[in-house]
Amino acid sequence: MVIYVVGNSTFYNVLVPVEQIYAEMLSQLGFSNVECVPLRKRNSKKELIEFDVRARWR
């Protein structure tokens, strides 16, 4: 199992869903059971959240 802790970001008021990007990369690399689990809200802006991106190698 792999677990990445990532946080989404905003640039020029555009939300970048980093957790979804990592989930898609892991899926394309052949990992299964890919899921994004929210951990906590970040202190800087209310829409920013840290996630566990989890996956299993076949």
C-alpha positions in Angstrom: 0.0 0.0 0.0 1.1 3.5 -0.7 -0.1 6.6 1.1 0.6 10.2 0.0 -0.4 13.2 2.1 -1.1 16.1 -0.2 -3.0 19.3 0.0 -5.0 21.0 -2.7 -3.9 24.5 -3.7 -5.3 27.7 -5.3 -3.5 29.8 -7.8 -5.1 33.1 -8.9 -8.4 32.0 -7.4 -8.4 28.7 -9.3 -8.6 25.5 -7.1 -6.1 22.9 -8.1 -7.3 19.4 -7.0 -3.9 17.9 -6.3 -5.5 14.9 -4.6 -7.4 14.0 -7.8 -4.3 14.4 -9.9 -2.4 12.0 -7.6 -5.3 9.5 -7.6 -5.4 9.5 -11.4 -1.6 9.1 -11.7 -1.7 6.1 -9.4 -4.6 4.5 -11.3 -2.7 4.9 -14.6 0.3 3.3 -13.1 -1.7 0.2 -12.3 -2.5 0.7 -8.6 -6.0 -0.4 -7.5 -8.4 0.7 -4.7 -7.3 4.3 -5.1 -9.1 6.6 -2.7 -8.8 10.2 -1.4 -9.5 10.6 2.4 -9.7 14.1 3.8 -7.5 14.6 6.8 -8.0 18.2 7.9 -8.6 21.7 6.7 -5.6 23.8 6.3 -5.1 27.1 8.2 -4.4 29.4 5.3 -7.8 29.3 3.4 -11.0 27.5 4.3 -11.3 25.7 0.9 -7.9 24.1 1.3 -7.8 20.6 2.7 -5.1 17.9 3.2 -5.8 14.4 1.9 -4.5 10.9 2.2 -4.3 9.5 -1.3 -4.2 5.7 -0.8 -3.7 2.9 -3.2 -2.8 -0.8 -3.3 -0.4 -2.4 -5.7 -2.3 -5.2 -7.5 
